[in-house]
Amino acid sequence: MWTLPGGKRKKPRESAKACLRRELREELPALRVRQTKLLGKIKNTRRGKRAKNDHAIFTARKVTGKLLIGDKGEIDRVQWVNPARVRLTRTARQVCHSFLGEVFRE
């Protein structure tokens, strides 16, 4: 099962972009992501649960470096993939459908 990288804001005042930078440093420390832009946001409530997840989706125009895992307790494997060709988690599927269109329709 494949999912999008993500994380939680550690402080209430942490911006979505600051959270993105911190999460990338923690989880993929050798990857350099530049020229990021907020593509949009999704509010997601899990069925049968009270848990709410707000997702800020970013694009990056420039990515360099290597895919090396920084937090082995949270990530078991990383690789570049075409999301249209892998089995996605529910949330990743929702994000891809919302922002990337018909390519991800089942």
C-alpha positions as MATLAB code, in Angstrom:
seq = 'MWTLPGGKRKKPRESAKACLRRELREELPALRVRQTKLLGKIKNTRRGKRAKNDHAIFTARKVTGKLLIGDKGEIDRVQWVNPARVRLTRTARQVCHSFLGEVFRE';
ca = [
       0.000    0.000    0.000;
       1.431    3.356   -1.019;
       0.724    6.729    0.528;
       1.786   10.339    0.234;
       4.374   11.713    2.647;
       2.884   13.745    5.425;
       3.097   14.959    8.971;
       1.491   16.961   11.708;
       2.054   20.511   12.777;
       4.003   20.496   16.026;
       2.904   23.946   17.124;
      -0.433   25.668   16.526;
       1.300   28.602   14.832;
       3.469   26.471   12.519;
       2.520   27.292    8.933;
       1.763   24.570    6.406;
       4.952   25.458    4.501;
       7.087   25.370    7.661;
       5.557   21.973    8.501;
       6.423   20.745    4.995;
      10.055   21.862    5.359;
      10.394   20.291    8.829;
       8.786   16.989    7.820;
      11.010   16.689    4.749;
      14.124   17.373    6.880;
      13.047   14.698    9.391;
      11.829   11.994    7.010;
      13.893   12.524    3.835;
      16.974   14.490    4.962;
      18.991   14.107    1.728;
      16.178   15.370   -0.512;
      16.157   19.055   -1.427;
      12.789   20.491   -2.431;
      12.629   24.021   -3.818;
      10.045   26.324   -5.355;
       7.124   24.822   -3.470;
       3.591   26.046   -3.975;
       0.404   25.242   -2.103;
      -1.821   23.435   -4.605;
      -4.809   23.158   -2.305;
      -6.265   21.780    0.909;
      -8.514   18.828    1.699;
     -10.488   18.271    4.880;
     -10.831   14.554    5.566;
     -12.876   12.933    8.324;
     -12.390    9.223    8.810;
     -15.531    7.162    8.600;
     -16.852    6.086   11.973;
     -14.236    8.120   13.818;
     -14.043   11.631   15.114;
     -10.508   12.083   13.813;
     -10.145   14.961   11.378;
      -7.240   15.385    9.053;
      -6.580   18.553    7.109;
      -4.227   18.001    4.192;
      -2.194   20.772    2.588;
      -1.038   19.590   -0.836;
       2.129   21.137   -2.270;
       3.863   20.911   -5.607;
       7.584   21.455   -6.132;
       9.231   22.697   -9.305;
      12.729   21.628   -8.294;
      13.698   18.457   -6.428;
      17.298   17.312   -6.053;
      19.239   14.983   -3.788;
      18.660   11.381   -2.822;
      15.736    9.467   -1.382;
      17.270    8.400    1.918;
      15.112    7.560    4.919;
      15.665    9.755    7.956;
      13.053    8.261   10.303;
      13.217    4.475    9.958;
      10.559    4.078   12.642;
       8.049    5.879   10.433;
       9.108    4.948    6.888;
      10.105    1.480    5.713;
      10.786    2.191    2.021;
      10.929    5.125   -0.396;
      10.957    5.240   -4.163;
       9.716    7.418   -6.995;
       6.487    5.965   -8.420;
       3.635    6.785  -10.746;
       0.627    6.832   -8.361;
      -1.669    5.710  -11.201;
       0.085    2.340  -11.151;
       0.103    1.493   -7.461;
      -2.486    0.608   -4.833;
      -3.162    3.778   -2.858;
      -4.393    4.334    0.670;
      -7.834    5.950    0.908;
      -6.404    9.368    1.716;
      -3.769    9.236   -1.054;
      -6.476    8.191   -3.532;
      -8.666   11.128   -2.432;
      -5.777   13.569   -2.885;
      -4.879   12.204   -6.308;
      -8.507   12.292   -7.482;
      -9.021   15.819   -6.183;
      -5.870   17.385   -7.551;
      -4.608   15.235  -10.371;
      -7.841   14.409  -12.143;
      -9.076   11.615  -14.326;
      -5.769    9.731  -14.448;
      -6.623    8.361  -11.003;
     -10.267    7.444  -11.511;
     -10.948    3.789  -10.869;
];
